[in-house]
């Protein structure tokens, strides 16, 4: 199966219809990722088909948990080579994206791909997530992460940045779970768990979706 067809058909199975221009952007991204990966270690996945499936489509799977809107702000923690933030931005150019990546070489690649693909409203921050100033707290509609070692650490790191009713979207290990009591400590509730059953994806990733509760909801949780 040709890479472009693999991408567009896989996206369609996820309910995402990519335009020709968006599919072109993904193919440019693929080429640039391969070029830079020869100089710096951006990803251990090298085969083009695997990148389309395990990076591009996996990143688009995050959209199963929310419907982007023009006013939405998304914070991606530990962006690495841009996953899932860049694929989400390509599919939904109307949202604003902040990518946090402390490794300067990877951040340089991110800036390169943002310029190359002419992605507006996209900012790269060369910091660790815990180094972001408090002005970022409670300002994002969606926070995403793929690179955290475990869900507990990702929840603890991401929760402060969410607006009330904002959504934290995480990939998790097949056997990894987290309880309701642990999420409530971070001011979140479990929205849903989701596992892609798409036959085109050889490694269907489980996802956790966590909603930031507002003050009234927090009070109700304590009362009931």
Secondary structure, DSSP 8 states (H G I E B T S, - for coil): --HHHHHHHHHHHTT----HHHHHHHHHHHHHHHHHHTTS-S-S--SHHHHIIIIIIHHHGGGGG----TT-EEEEES-TTTTTHHHHHHH-TTSEEEEE---HHHHHHHHHHHHHTT-SSEEEE-S-GGGS-GGGTT-EEEEEES--SSHHHHHHHHGGGEEEEEEEEEEE-TT----HHHHHHTTEEEEEEEE---TT-SS--EEEEEEE--HHHHHHHHH-
